[in-house]
Amino acid sequence: MTENYIKCFKNKNFSILEILAGELDLIKSPTVLKLIKNVLTQVDHPDTIIDLKHLSYIDSTGLGILIATKNLLEKREKETVLVCNSRKILQVFEIAKMHNFFKVFETTEEASKYFDEKRN
């Protein structure tokens, strides 16, 4: 079941890390973080898009997972952006003052274009 919590795609300019857990909370966050760390250590990842389109709920523990992932990639001088179009999730980011910490795009296409343009 845990293998269904994340999915990762990689191309030459960026990776897309899709969070499939549905809820990123106190119960699922430790497993999701472990899976993300495993994925990030298996392959040298370029800049990364974290896609939250399957997320219906996030709490402070889930926010911590996103911050930890961003920090892991920044240590490798890689950028992390989010894809999220859920008003509910975006409100949590605003309440936690995280909306300025991450670049957030509404679609993976917009985020992909950002990284493609960054490389040119």
Backbone bond lengths (Angstrom), bond angles and torsions (degrees), N, CA, C in turn:
res aa  C-N    CA-C-N  psi(-1)  N-CA   C-N-CA  omega(-1)  CA-C   N-CA-C  phi
1 M - - - 1.450 - - 1.522 111.13 -
2 T 1.326 118.29 -39.19 1.461 120.51 -176.90 1.517 112.35 -64.76
3 E 1.327 117.80 -27.47 1.455 119.25 -179.96 1.527 111.25 -65.55
4 N 1.322 117.39 -14.88 1.457 121.64 178.24 1.524 112.62 -89.66
5 Y 1.320 118.24 5.18 1.464 121.01 -178.72 1.524 112.67 -80.35
6 I 1.334 118.34 -28.30 1.466 120.99 179.03 1.532 110.12 -141.50
7 K 1.315 114.09 157.53 1.462 121.29 174.16 1.521 106.03 -141.25
8 C 1.314 117.05 141.93 1.455 120.49 -177.74 1.520 111.24 -128.98
9 F 1.328 115.26 135.17 1.458 123.22 175.36 1.517 107.06 -123.72
10 K 1.303 116.93 144.01 1.459 119.97 -178.60 1.519 110.07 -133.96
11 N 1.335 115.87 136.14 1.461 119.94 169.21 1.523 107.46 -127.83
12 K 1.307 118.34 -170.02 1.466 119.37 -172.93 1.531 113.85 -70.37
13 N 1.331 118.56 -28.02 1.460 120.63 -176.22 1.523 114.83 -98.89
14 F 1.321 117.37 -25.26 1.463 119.91 -175.70 1.521 110.86 -163.28
15 S 1.327 114.93 166.42 1.463 122.23 172.76 1.519 108.16 -113.11
16 I 1.316 115.51 153.17 1.465 120.80 171.28 1.515 106.89 -116.47
17 L 1.316 115.39 119.82 1.456 122.23 178.01 1.528 106.43 -107.24
18 E 1.324 115.70 107.38 1.454 121.33 -176.26 1.525 109.21 -94.72
19 I 1.326 116.05 123.46 1.468 121.04 177.10 1.522 107.66 -88.55
20 L 1.323 116.73 114.61 1.462 122.07 -176.01 1.530 112.51 -103.96
21 A 1.319 117.10 1.63 1.461 121.90 -171.06 1.528 113.59 -64.00
22 G 1.325 118.81 -20.80 1.458 121.04 -177.52 1.512 111.52 84.30
23 E 1.304 116.14 -53.10 1.462 122.21 176.93 1.525 108.62 -128.20
24 L 1.307 115.58 131.60 1.461 121.07 177.22 1.520 106.07 -111.11
25 D 1.324 115.27 90.23 1.455 121.42 -172.42 1.530 110.36 -132.61
26 L 1.308 114.69 -173.34 1.463 121.62 -177.62 1.528 112.41 -55.25
27 I 1.311 117.50 -34.05 1.460 120.75 -177.16 1.529 112.25 -77.22
28 K 1.333 117.50 -45.49 1.461 120.99 -174.79 1.525 113.87 -89.56
29 S 1.321 117.85 -23.24 1.469 120.87 -173.38 1.524 115.01 -56.67
30 P 1.335 119.92 -44.67 1.478 118.26 179.95 1.532 112.81 -59.45
31 T 1.318 116.86 -40.42 1.467 120.92 178.98 1.520 110.47 -67.46
32 V 1.334 116.35 -44.18 1.466 120.44 -179.57 1.524 110.08 -62.58
33 L 1.334 117.98 -43.75 1.466 120.49 178.89 1.521 110.99 -61.37
34 K 1.317 117.35 -43.35 1.463 121.04 178.40 1.537 110.70 -60.05
35 L 1.317 116.85 -44.34 1.468 120.93 178.97 1.524 111.46 -64.31
36 I 1.324 116.78 -42.49 1.466 120.42 178.84 1.520 110.23 -62.29
37 K 1.326 116.99 -45.75 1.471 119.86 179.06 1.519 111.02 -60.58
38 N 1.336 117.03 -40.52 1.465 120.42 177.75 1.522 111.04 -61.67
39 V 1.311 116.87 -45.05 1.467 121.12 179.88 1.522 110.28 -63.35
40 L 1.324 117.20 -44.09 1.464 121.06 -176.82 1.516 112.69 -69.40
41 T 1.324 118.08 -28.07 1.466 119.90 179.86 1.524 112.21 -86.94
42 Q 1.323 117.65 -21.74 1.461 120.48 179.78 1.519 112.16 -70.79
43 V 1.307 116.29 -35.68 1.460 121.75 -174.23 1.523 108.46 -133.77
44 D 1.316 116.39 142.35 1.460 119.79 174.76 1.525 108.49 -73.84
45 H 1.310 116.07 105.93 1.453 120.51 -175.29 1.516 111.81 -87.54
46 P 1.319 114.62 138.30 1.461 118.96 171.65 1.531 108.67 -77.94
47 D 1.313 117.47 -162.77 1.464 120.70 174.30 1.528 108.33 -51.19
48 T 1.333 116.11 151.01 1.464 119.55 -170.55 1.520 112.68 -131.04
49 I 1.322 114.13 136.82 1.461 122.89 171.67 1.519 106.59 -101.28
50 I 1.324 117.02 123.91 1.463 120.79 173.47 1.524 106.56 -100.04
51 D 1.325 115.21 113.23 1.456 121.85 -175.43 1.531 109.52 -94.20
52 L 1.328 115.37 118.24 1.462 121.53 -176.56 1.528 112.73 -105.94
53 K 1.328 117.96 17.70 1.469 119.82 -173.70 1.527 113.32 -62.87
54 H 1.321 118.26 -22.85 1.465 121.00 179.21 1.531 112.64 -91.03
55 L 1.320 116.09 -1.52 1.461 120.73 -176.34 1.528 110.49 -82.52
56 S 1.322 116.26 127.94 1.466 120.60 177.10 1.523 111.79 -108.36
57 Y 1.350 116.51 -15.62 1.471 120.34 -178.09 1.522 109.11 -153.63
58 I 1.326 115.44 141.36 1.467 121.08 173.91 1.525 108.29 -142.91
59 D 1.331 116.18 138.72 1.465 120.04 174.67 1.532 108.51 -117.11
60 S 1.313 116.91 -171.66 1.465 120.45 -176.40 1.530 111.78 -62.81
61 T 1.315 117.36 -30.97 1.461 120.37 176.55 1.523 110.28 -65.91
62 G 1.311 116.38 -41.23 1.464 121.11 176.77 1.513 112.23 -63.85
63 L 1.344 116.07 -40.73 1.470 119.66 175.30 1.525 110.02 -59.93
64 G 1.328 115.94 -38.83 1.466 120.70 178.00 1.520 112.36 -61.41
65 I 1.331 117.00 -35.92 1.469 121.55 177.51 1.529 110.06 -64.20
66 L 1.328 116.37 -43.25 1.469 120.09 179.27 1.524 110.88 -64.57
67 I 1.328 116.63 -41.41 1.468 121.09 178.51 1.528 110.00 -64.94
68 A 1.326 117.18 -44.40 1.473 121.07 179.79 1.526 110.68 -61.21
69 T 1.332 116.73 -40.88 1.461 120.42 179.39 1.521 110.40 -65.09
70 K 1.321 115.94 -44.54 1.473 120.06 178.31 1.528 109.93 -60.33
71 N 1.327 117.29 -44.23 1.468 120.95 -179.75 1.525 112.13 -63.80
72 L 1.327 117.26 -40.16 1.475 120.60 177.54 1.525 110.98 -59.72
73 L 1.317 115.96 -43.10 1.461 119.81 -178.69 1.528 111.89 -74.43
74 E 1.329 117.54 -34.77 1.474 119.59 178.18 1.519 111.36 -64.91
75 K 1.329 117.74 -31.26 1.466 120.68 175.99 1.520 110.82 -61.32
76 R 1.324 116.17 -25.82 1.473 121.92 177.68 1.529 111.22 -97.65
77 E 1.334 115.41 12.60 1.471 122.86 -179.69 1.522 111.68 60.44
78 K 1.331 115.93 40.56 1.461 122.97 177.18 1.530 109.15 -115.30
79 E 1.312 115.57 149.75 1.462 120.95 -179.31 1.531 109.76 -99.04
80 T 1.329 114.74 147.74 1.458 122.01 177.17 1.519 108.72 -123.66
81 V 1.335 116.32 131.61 1.462 121.37 173.66 1.521 107.83 -127.30
82 L 1.315 115.80 162.12 1.458 121.39 -179.56 1.513 110.91 -113.00
83 V 1.333 115.17 150.57 1.459 121.75 168.04 1.518 106.36 -116.35
84 C 1.328 114.97 121.10 1.461 120.28 -179.42 1.522 108.70 -156.07
85 N 1.320 116.25 127.91 1.454 119.59 175.26 1.528 111.78 -122.99
86 S 1.324 116.17 12.72 1.461 121.24 178.03 1.527 109.63 -85.56
87 R 1.303 115.35 116.69 1.475 120.46 179.13 1.534 110.33 -57.80
88 K 1.315 116.16 -38.74 1.474 121.74 -179.34 1.532 111.35 -61.77
89 I 1.332 117.08 -46.43 1.467 121.38 179.85 1.528 110.23 -68.65
90 L 1.313 117.07 -41.50 1.470 120.87 179.22 1.522 111.47 -63.31
91 Q 1.321 117.49 -33.66 1.467 120.76 176.37 1.526 111.05 -64.59
92 V 1.327 117.02 -37.82 1.470 120.54 176.58 1.524 109.16 -62.50
93 F 1.337 117.62 -42.45 1.463 121.04 177.58 1.526 110.66 -59.52
94 E 1.318 116.89 -43.66 1.463 120.59 -179.49 1.517 111.64 -66.03
95 I 1.315 117.47 -44.64 1.467 121.49 179.35 1.528 110.68 -60.25
96 A 1.322 116.39 -40.47 1.467 121.89 -179.38 1.531 112.40 -83.66
97 K 1.335 116.30 3.37 1.479 121.99 -179.34 1.525 111.54 60.51
98 M 1.331 116.58 34.31 1.462 122.02 -179.32 1.527 112.08 -100.08
99 H 1.327 117.40 -9.12 1.465 120.36 -174.84 1.522 112.55 -65.42
100 N 1.331 118.14 -20.19 1.463 120.97 176.00 1.531 112.42 -97.02
101 F 1.326 117.06 -9.14 1.457 122.11 -179.31 1.534 111.49 -79.32
102 F 1.319 115.84 -32.95 1.465 122.87 179.76 1.520 110.43 -115.55
103 K 1.327 116.10 144.97 1.460 120.12 164.62 1.523 105.39 -78.38
104 V 1.337 116.18 129.81 1.458 120.31 -178.06 1.525 109.51 -121.98
105 F 1.330 115.33 130.56 1.461 122.33 177.52 1.518 108.69 -116.78
106 E 1.329 116.78 153.94 1.465 120.93 -179.67 1.522 112.90 -78.77
107 T 1.338 116.97 -27.99 1.465 120.26 -177.75 1.532 110.30 -135.04
108 T 1.326 115.27 159.05 1.466 119.48 175.67 1.526 110.25 -67.37
109 E 1.319 116.95 -28.89 1.465 120.39 178.27 1.528 110.73 -63.28
110 E 1.344 116.61 -43.64 1.469 120.45 178.17 1.525 110.98 -63.74
111 A 1.330 116.56 -43.55 1.466 120.81 179.50 1.530 110.49 -66.05
112 S 1.320 117.07 -40.58 1.470 121.49 177.68 1.521 110.64 -61.25
113 K 1.320 116.13 -44.46 1.466 121.15 179.19 1.532 110.38 -61.04
114 Y 1.330 116.74 -39.78 1.464 121.74 177.91 1.531 110.43 -57.52
115 F 1.337 117.02 -49.30 1.466 119.86 -179.14 1.522 112.14 -70.15
116 D 1.336 117.26 -36.81 1.460 119.53 177.54 1.518 110.88 -62.87
117 E 1.334 117.49 -42.83 1.458 121.63 178.69 1.530 111.66 -68.02
118 K 1.308 116.24 -34.17 1.466 121.75 178.43 1.534 110.65 -61.86
119 R 1.333 116.65 -35.23 1.463 121.86 -178.27 1.526 112.85 -77.71
120 N 1.329 117.14 -20.53 1.484 120.52 -177.79 1.492 113.06 -92.09
